[in-house]
Amino acid sequence: MNQKRRFIAGAVCPKCAEMDRMVMFTDEQGTHRECVSCGFSDKLSDLESPQELATRVNQVDAPAPAPEVVPLKFYPRPKK
């Protein structure tokens, strides 16, 4: 059977660490991914949800502390 293979843009192979070498295809047994460089292959389970990579965009920073508020005091000018 001839499966349609699609490259996964930006994917890194977990075995050889090459980027943009992973392909994905579906057959009767499920969805698979495979590295065209080293031959690494595994089946993706429908039950497991992929983990989102940690990036600066999806990181939640601790809220910044509120700045200390200092009231200003105005004194009248002394009369001459």
C-alpha positions in Angstrom: 0.0 0.0 0.0 1.3 3.4 -0.9 0.8 5.9 2.0 1.0 9.6 1.5 3.9 10.8 3.7 4.0 14.4 4.9 7.0 16.2 6.3 6.6 17.7 9.7 8.1 21.2 9.5 10.4 22.0 12.4 10.3 18.6 13.9 13.5 17.2 15.4 14.2 13.4 15.4 14.5 12.1 18.9 17.2 9.6 17.9 19.6 11.5 15.6 18.5 15.1 16.5 18.2 16.1 12.8 15.7 18.8 12.1 13.1 18.7 9.3 13.7 15.0 8.6 10.5 13.6 10.1 7.6 12.4 8.0 4.2 11.4 9.2 1.8 8.9 7.6 -1.4 7.0 8.5 -2.1 3.3 7.8 -4.5 0.6 9.1 -2.5 0.4 12.3 -2.6 4.1 13.1 -0.5 7.2 12.7 3.2 6.8 12.4 6.2 9.2 12.3 9.5 8.3 10.8 13.0 9.9 10.3 14.2 9.8 6.7 17.9 10.2 7.9 18.3 7.5 10.5 15.2 5.3 10.1 13.8 6.0 13.5 10.1 5.1 13.6 7.3 5.1 16.1 3.5 4.9 16.3 1.7 7.9 17.7 -1.1 6.9 20.1 -4.4 8.6 19.7 -4.8 8.6 23.5 -1.6 10.6 24.3 -1.7 14.3 23.6 1.6 15.8 22.5 3.3 18.1 24.9 3.7 21.7 23.8 7.2 22.9 23.6 8.2 25.5 26.2 8.9 28.8 24.4 9.0 32.4 25.6 5.5 32.9 24.2 3.7 30.2 26.2 5.6 30.7 29.5 3.7 32.3 32.3 5.8 34.8 34.2 5.2 35.5 37.8 3.3 38.8 38.1 5.5 41.8 38.8 5.2 43.2 42.3 3.2 46.4 42.6 5.4 49.4 42.8 5.6 51.1 46.1 3.4 54.2 46.1 5.0 57.2 47.9 2.9 60.3 48.3 4.4 63.7 47.4 4.3 66.4 50.0 4.1 70.0 48.9 5.0 72.8 51.3 4.0 76.4 50.7 6.8 78.8 49.8 8.0 80.8 52.8 7.0 84.5 52.6 9.8 87.0 52.3 
